[in-house]
Amino acid sequence: METSIIKIGNSKGLRLSKTILEKYHIKDKVELILEKEQIILRPIESPRKNWEDKFKEMADNKDDELLMNDVFEDENFDEWN
């Protein structure tokens, strides 16, 4: 596919069609990868996508234990009062 480089203020950019944006699930941001004389645009997904499901799965598998104590023995709570 050939597309034109367009002027955007003092910069230049690419215009992506609605069809491409929808097909590749591109919303607000893309990752730009420069590799072997080519430019790759990859959609950025929400970093916390499906966390709720993964936490439930961990709880069901009893794999949601703390790896370290949330309170240390030498912690002084008086300084927080």
N, CA, C and O atoms as CSV, one atom per row, in Angstrom:
chain,resi,resn,atom,element,x,y,z
A,1,MET,N,N,0.846,-1.166,0.000
A,1,MET,CA,C,0.000,0.000,0.000
A,1,MET,C,C,0.897,1.236,0.000
A,1,MET,O,O,1.873,1.289,0.747
A,2,GLU,N,N,0.588,2.193,-0.799
A,2,GLU,CA,C,1.339,3.439,-0.845
A,2,GLU,C,C,0.516,4.536,-0.193
A,2,GLU,O,O,-0.693,4.628,-0.404
A,3,THR,N,N,1.178,5.365,0.599
A,3,THR,CA,C,0.506,6.492,1.246
A,3,THR,C,C,1.435,7.696,1.224
A,3,THR,O,O,2.656,7.551,1.170
A,4,SER,N,N,0.853,8.871,1.267
A,4,SER,CA,C,1.642,10.104,1.186
A,4,SER,C,C,2.051,10.592,2.567
A,4,SER,O,O,1.348,10.372,3.553
A,5,ILE,N,N,3.186,11.248,2.622
A,5,ILE,CA,C,3.639,11.940,3.826
A,5,ILE,C,C,2.983,13.317,3.791
A,5,ILE,O,O,3.064,14.012,2.778
A,6,ILE,N,N,2.338,13.718,4.881
A,6,ILE,CA,C,1.627,15.005,4.909
A,6,ILE,C,C,2.271,15.952,5.913
A,6,ILE,O,O,2.908,15.515,6.872
A,7,LYS,N,N,2.104,17.223,5.690
A,7,LYS,CA,C,2.636,18.241,6.597
A,7,LYS,C,C,1.677,18.391,7.779
A,7,LYS,O,O,0.466,18.520,7.599
A,8,ILE,N,N,2.240,18.371,8.988
A,8,ILE,CA,C,1.474,18.567,10.220
A,8,ILE,C,C,2.238,19.601,11.034
A,8,ILE,O,O,3.185,19.255,11.740
A,9,GLY,N,N,1.841,20.855,10.946
A,9,GLY,CA,C,2.577,21.925,11.614
A,9,GLY,C,C,3.979,22.004,11.054
A,9,GLY,O,O,4.158,22.100,9.840
A,10,ASN,N,N,4.993,21.964,11.935
A,10,ASN,CA,C,6.392,21.969,11.499
A,10,ASN,C,C,6.917,20.567,11.214
A,10,ASN,O,O,8.071,20.406,10.817
A,11,SER,N,N,6.080,19.554,11.412
A,11,SER,CA,C,6.489,18.159,11.234
A,11,SER,C,C,5.809,17.570,10.014
A,11,SER,O,O,5.105,18.262,9.279
A,12,LYS,N,N,6.028,16.293,9.814
A,12,LYS,CA,C,5.344,15.543,8.765
A,12,LYS,C,C,4.851,14.249,9.379
A,12,LYS,O,O,5.387,13.782,10.384
A,13,GLY,N,N,3.830,13.676,8.771
A,13,GLY,CA,C,3.274,12.461,9.333
A,13,GLY,C,C,2.556,11.629,8.301
A,13,GLY,O,O,2.513,11.982,7.122
A,14,LEU,N,N,1.994,10.529,8.743
A,14,LEU,CA,C,1.205,9.631,7.911
A,14,LEU,C,C,-0.247,9.700,8.349
A,14,LEU,O,O,-0.542,9.818,9.538
A,15,ARG,N,N,-1.129,9.629,7.404
A,15,ARG,CA,C,-2.558,9.572,7.718
A,15,ARG,C,C,-2.995,8.129,7.518
A,15,ARG,O,O,-2.806,7.566,6.440
A,16,LEU,N,N,-3.578,7.529,8.550
A,16,LEU,CA,C,-4.071,6.156,8.466
A,16,LEU,C,C,-5.590,6.187,8.306
A,16,LEU,O,O,-6.283,6.933,8.997
A,17,SER,N,N,-6.084,5.385,7.407
A,17,SER,CA,C,-7.535,5.363,7.157
A,17,SER,C,C,-8.283,4.728,8.330
A,17,SER,O,O,-7.710,3.990,9.131
A,18,LYS,N,N,-9.560,5.032,8.404
A,18,LYS,CA,C,-10.414,4.467,9.449
A,18,LYS,C,C,-10.411,2.935,9.359
A,18,LYS,O,O,-10.435,2.246,10.379
A,19,THR,N,N,-10.382,2.415,8.136
A,19,THR,CA,C,-10.370,0.965,7.928
A,19,THR,C,C,-9.138,0.328,8.561
A,19,THR,O,O,-9.242,-0.697,9.236
A,20,ILE,N,N,-7.976,0.933,8.345
A,20,ILE,CA,C,-6.736,0.402,8.927
A,20,ILE,C,C,-6.780,0.506,10.447
A,20,ILE,O,O,-6.414,-0.439,11.145
A,21,LEU,N,N,-7.227,1.649,10.963
A,21,LEU,CA,C,-7.303,1.833,12.413
A,21,LEU,C,C,-8.207,0.777,13.053
A,21,LEU,O,O,-7.869,0.211,14.092
A,22,GLU,N,N,-9.340,0.520,12.437
A,22,GLU,CA,C,-10.275,-0.471,12.988
A,22,GLU,C,C,-9.739,-1.891,12.847
A,22,GLU,O,O,-9.825,-2.688,13.782
A,23,LYS,N,N,-9.184,-2.208,11.669
A,23,LYS,CA,C,-8.696,-3.569,11.420
A,23,LYS,C,C,-7.595,-3.964,12.386
A,23,LYS,O,O,-7.546,-5.108,12.838
A,24,TYR,N,N,-6.699,-3.017,12.710
A,24,TYR,CA,C,-5.563,-3.325,13.569
A,24,TYR,C,C,-5.741,-2.834,15.006
A,24,TYR,O,O,-4.798,-2.829,15.796
A,25,HIS,N,N,-6.966,-2.422,15.326
A,25,HIS,CA,C,-7.330,-2.008,16.690
A,25,HIS,C,C,-6.414,-0.906,17.210
A,25,HIS,O,O,-5.966,-0.951,18.355
A,26,ILE,N,N,-6.142,0.074,16.370
A,26,ILE,CA,C,-5.304,1.208,16.758
A,26,ILE,C,C,-6.205,2.275,17.342
A,26,ILE,O,O,-7.154,2.716,16.694
A,27,LYS,N,N,-5.911,2.695,18.566
A,27,LYS,CA,C,-6.735,3.711,19.228
A,27,LYS,C,C,-5.965,5.024,19.291
A,27,LYS,O,O,-6.021,5.807,18.342
A,28,ASP,N,N,-5.259,5.282,20.366
A,28,ASP,CA,C,-4.585,6.566,20.564
A,28,ASP,C,C,-3.085,6.531,20.308
A,28,ASP,O,O,-2.497,7.538,19.914
A,29,LYS,N,N,-2.468,5.381,20.529
A,29,LYS,CA,C,-1.010,5.302,20.443
A,29,LYS,C,C,-0.590,4.048,19.684
A,29,LYS,O,O,-1.308,3.048,19.646
A,30,VAL,N,N,0.607,4.132,19.074
A,30,VAL,CA,C,1.230,2.967,18.462
A,30,VAL,C,C,2.680,2.903,18.926
A,30,VAL,O,O,3.280,3.918,19.279
A,31,GLU,N,N,3.220,1.712,18.919
A,31,GLU,CA,C,4.644,1.537,19.176
A,31,GLU,C,C,5.346,1.638,17.824
A,31,GLU,O,O,4.928,0.993,16.862
A,32,LEU,N,N,6.391,2.428,17.744
A,32,LEU,CA,C,7.157,2.620,16.518
A,32,LEU,C,C,8.434,1.807,16.627
A,32,LEU,O,O,9.260,2.055,17.506
A,33,ILE,N,N,8.599,0.828,15.728
A,33,ILE,CA,C,9.753,-0.061,15.762
A,33,ILE,C,C,10.565,0.177,14.489
A,33,ILE,O,O,10.047,0.051,13.379
A,34,LEU,N,N,11.831,0.518,14.662
A,34,LEU,CA,C,12.733,0.717,13.529
A,34,LEU,C,C,13.593,-0.526,13.410
A,34,LEU,O,O,14.354,-0.856,14.319
A,35,GLU,N,N,13.469,-1.219,12.273
A,35,GLU,CA,C,14.125,-2.516,12.154
A,35,GLU,C,C,14.516,-2.794,10.698
A,35,GLU,O,O,13.656,-2.810,9.817
A,36,LYS,N,N,15.792,-3.009,10.448
A,36,LYS,CA,C,16.292,-3.435,9.133
A,36,LYS,C,C,15.646,-2.678,7.984
A,36,LYS,O,O,14.983,-3.272,7.134
A,37,GLU,N,N,15.839,-1.375,7.960
A,37,GLU,CA,C,15.344,-0.512,6.886
A,37,GLU,C,C,13.825,-0.553,6.720
A,37,GLU,O,O,13.316,-0.345,5.619
A,38,GLN,N,N,13.110,-0.816,7.794
A,38,GLN,CA,C,11.658,-0.761,7.750
A,38,GLN,C,C,11.129,-0.156,9.040
A,38,GLN,O,O,11.792,-0.194,10.077
A,39,ILE,N,N,9.941,0.396,8.966
A,39,ILE,CA,C,9.278,0.981,10.125
A,39,ILE,C,C,8.028,0.153,10.392
A,39,ILE,O,O,7.204,-0.053,9.501
A,40,ILE,N,N,7.899,-0.316,11.619
A,40,ILE,CA,C,6.750,-1.129,12.005
A,40,ILE,C,C,5.931,-0.339,13.011
A,40,ILE,O,O,6.473,0.180,13.987
A,41,LEU,N,N,4.635,-0.247,12.781
A,41,LEU,CA,C,3.709,0.362,13.732
A,41,LEU,C,C,2.928,-0.759,14.390
A,41,LEU,O,O,2.316,-1.577,13.704
A,42,ARG,N,N,2.943,-0.803,15.706
A,42,ARG,CA,C,2.224,-1.842,16.435
A,42,ARG,C,C,1.282,-1.168,17.421
A,42,ARG,O,O,1.709,-0.295,18.177
A,43,PRO,N,N,-0.006,-1.559,17.432
A,43,PRO,CA,C,-0.938,-0.951,18.383
A,43,PRO,C,C,-0.496,-1.208,19.819
A,43,PRO,O,O,0.029,-2.276,20.135
A,44,ILE,N,N,-0.712,-0.224,20.680
A,44,ILE,CA,C,-0.419,-0.382,22.101
A,44,ILE,C,C,-1.726,-0.714,22.807
A,44,ILE,O,O,-2.682,0.061,22.777
A,45,GLU,N,N,-1.746,-1.870,23.437
A,45,GLU,CA,C,-2.942,-2.273,24.178
A,45,GLU,C,C,-2.909,-1.670,25.571
A,45,GLU,O,O,-1.869,-1.216,26.049
A,46,SER,N,N,-4.033,-1.674,26.189
A,46,SER,CA,C,-4.115,-1.185,27.561
A,46,SER,C,C,-3.233,-2.056,28.454
A,46,SER,O,O,-3.387,-3.277,28.458
A,47,PRO,N,N,-2.309,-1.453,29.214
A,47,PRO,CA,C,-1.377,-2.262,30.006
A,47,PRO,C,C,-2.038,-3.112,31.078
A,47,PRO,O,O,-1.471,-4.122,31.496
A,48,ARG,N,N,-3.211,-2.731,31.525
A,48,ARG,CA,C,-3.880,-3.489,32.599
A,48,ARG,C,C,-5.067,-4.290,32.078
A,48,ARG,O,O,-5.949,-4.678,32.845
A,49,LYS,N,N,-5.084,-4.532,30.785
A,49,LYS,CA,C,-6.175,-5.274,30.168
A,49,LYS,C,C,-6.244,-6.680,30.766
A,49,LYS,O,O,-5.224,-7.362,30.866
A,50,ASN,N,N,-7.416,-7.106,31.154
A,50,ASN,CA,C,-7.691,-8.457,31.687
A,50,ASN,C,C,-7.079,-8.727,33.058
A,50,ASN,O,O,-7.027,-9.882,33.481
A,51,TRP,N,N,-6.607,-7.683,33.774
A,51,TRP,CA,C,-6.031,-7.923,35.105
A,51,TRP,C,C,-7.033,-8.561,36.043
A,51,TRP,O,O,-6.677,-9.455,36.811
A,52,GLU,N,N,-8.278,-8.121,35.998
A,52,GLU,CA,C,-9.290,-8.658,36.909
A,52,GLU,C,C,-9.438,-10.167,36.718
A,52,GLU,O,O,-9.515,-10.913,37.694
A,53,ASP,N,N,-9.476,-10.612,35.468
A,53,ASP,CA,C,-9.580,-12.044,35.185
A,53,ASP,C,C,-8.349,-12.799,35.679
A,53,ASP,O,O,-8.463,-13.892,36.234
A,54,LYS,N,N,-7.174,-12.210,35.475
A,54,LYS,CA,C,-5.940,-12.871,35.899
A,54,LYS,C,C,-5.852,-12.972,37.420
A,54,LYS,O,O,-5.386,-13.982,37.947
A,55,PHE,N,N,-6.300,-11.924,38.136
A,55,PHE,CA,C,-6.299,-11.976,39.597
A,55,PHE,C,C,-7.271,-13.048,40.101
A,55,PHE,O,O,-6.965,-13.760,41.057
A,56,LYS,N,N,-8.420,-13.163,39.470
A,56,LYS,CA,C,-9.385,-14.191,39.867
A,56,LYS,C,C,-8.793,-15.578,39.628
A,56,LYS,O,O,-8.919,-16.469,40.468
A,57,GLU,N,N,-8.151,-15.753,38.484
A,57,GLU,CA,C,-7.507,-17.029,38.165
A,57,GLU,C,C,-6.431,-17.374,39.197
A,57,GLU,O,O,-6.324,-18.525,39.619
A,58,MET,N,N,-5.635,-16.381,39.606
A,58,MET,CA,C,-4.617,-16.614,40.624
A,58,MET,C,C,-5.254,-17.028,41.944
A,58,MET,O,O,-4.765,-17.939,42.612
A,59,ALA,N,N,-6.347,-16.359,42.324
A,59,ALA,CA,C,-7.023,-16.700,43.578
A,59,ALA,C,C,-7.595,-18.115,43.514
A,59,ALA,O,O,-7.490,-18.875,44.476
A,60,ASP,N,N,-8.196,-18.463,42.385
A,60,ASP,CA,C,-8.754,-19.811,42.219
A,60,ASP,C,C,-7.675,-20.877,42.321
A,60,ASP,O,O,-7.924,-21.973,42.822
A,61,ASN,N,N,-6.461,-20.552,41.839
A,61,ASN,CA,C,-5.339,-21.500,41.890
A,61,ASN,C,C,-4.546,-21.398,43.193
A,61,ASN,O,O,-3.525,-22.062,43.368
A,62,LYS,N,N,-5.035,-20.553,44.105
A,62,LYS,CA,C,-4.348,-20.290,45.378
A,62,LYS,C,C,-2.900,-19.854,45.139
A,62,LYS,O,O,-1.982,-20.253,45.855
A,63,ASP,N,N,-2.732,-19.031,44.119
A,63,ASP,CA,C,-1.409,-18.531,43.746
A,63,ASP,C,C,-1.325,-17.021,43.981
A,63,ASP,O,O,-0.597,-16.312,43.287
A,64,ASP,N,N,-2.082,-16.546,44.971
A,64,ASP,CA,C,-2.106,-15.104,45.235
A,64,ASP,C,C,-1.552,-14.769,46.623
A,64,ASP,O,O,-1.990,-13.812,47.262
A,65,GLU,N,N,-0.587,-15.566,47.078
A,65,GLU,CA,C,0.035,-15.327,48.380
A,65,GLU,C,C,1.028,-14.177,48.281
A,65,GLU,O,O,1.606,-13.934,47.221
A,66,LEU,N,N,1.222,-13.472,49.389
A,66,LEU,CA,C,2.249,-12.439,49.434
A,66,LEU,C,C,3.622,-13.097,49.351
A,66,LEU,O,O,3.856,-14.130,49.978
A,67,LEU,N,N,4.509,-12.515,48.595
A,67,LEU,CA,C,5.862,-13.051,48.475
A,67,LEU,C,C,6.766,-12.556,49.593
A,67,LEU,O,O,7.812,-13.142,49.872
A,68,MET,N,N,6.346,-11.471,50.227
A,68,MET,CA,C,7.073,-10.956,51.381
A,68,MET,C,C,6.058,-10.312,52.315
A,68,MET,O,O,4.968,-9.923,51.895
A,69,ASN,N,N,6.428,-10.204,53.579
A,69,ASN,CA,C,5.518,-9.620,54.559
A,69,ASN,C,C,5.207,-8.182,54.191
A,69,ASN,O,O,6.072,-7.459,53.695
A,70,ASP,N,N,3.966,-7.764,54.435
A,70,ASP,CA,C,3.618,-6.370,54.155
A,70,ASP,C,C,4.019,-5.452,55.301
A,70,ASP,O,O,3.983,-4.230,55.155
A,71,VAL,N,N,4.400,-6.025,56.437
A,71,VAL,CA,C,4.904,-5.249,57.571
A,71,VAL,C,C,6.220,-5.892,58.002
A,71,VAL,O,O,6.300,-7.107,58.187
A,72,PHE,N,N,7.228,-5.076,58.156
A,72,PHE,CA,C,8.529,-5.589,58.568
A,72,PHE,C,C,8.665,-5.473,60.080
A,72,PHE,O,O,8.087,-4.574,60.690
A,73,GLU,N,N,9.425,-6.378,60.685
A,73,GLU,CA,C,9.566,-6.409,62.135
A,73,GLU,C,C,10.150,-5.119,62.696
A,73,GLU,O,O,9.805,-4.728,63.812
A,74,ASP,N,N,11.019,-4.453,61.957
A,74,ASP,CA,C,11.674,-3.253,62.477
A,74,ASP,C,C,10.908,-1.962,62.123
A,74,ASP,O,O,11.422,-0.858,62.306
A,75,GLU,N,N,9.693,-2.116,61.623
A,75,GLU,CA,C,8.921,-0.930,61.245
A,75,GLU,C,C,8.376,-0.218,62.481
A,75,GLU,O,O,7.894,-0.862,63.412
A,76,ASN,N,N,8.455,1.101,62.487
A,76,ASN,CA,C,8.005,1.898,63.626
A,76,ASN,C,C,6.754,2.674,63.213
A,76,ASN,O,O,6.833,3.655,62.474
A,77,PHE,N,N,5.599,2.216,63.702
A,77,PHE,CA,C,4.341,2.864,63.333
A,77,PHE,C,C,4.108,4.158,64.096
A,77,PHE,O,O,3.279,4.970,63.685
A,78,ASP,N,N,4.819,4.367,65.198
A,78,ASP,CA,C,4.631,5.585,65.993
A,78,ASP,C,C,5.006,6.827,65.191
A,78,ASP,O,O,4.401,7.882,65.380
A,79,GLU,N,N,5.980,6.724,64.311
A,79,GLU,CA,C,6.393,7.885,63.542
A,79,GLU,C,C,5.337,8.348,62.541
A,79,GLU,O,O,5.439,9.445,61.992
A,80,TRP,N,N,4.323,7.514,62.304
A,80,TRP,CA,C,3.258,7.875,61.376
A,80,TRP,C,C,2.093,8.577,62.075
A,80,TRP,O,O,1.183,9.074,61.411
A,81,ASN,N,N,2.113,8.622,63.379
A,81,ASN,CA,C,1.001,9.253,64.131
A,81,ASN,C,C,1.183,10.746,64.238
A,81,ASN,O,O,0.348,11.428,64.833
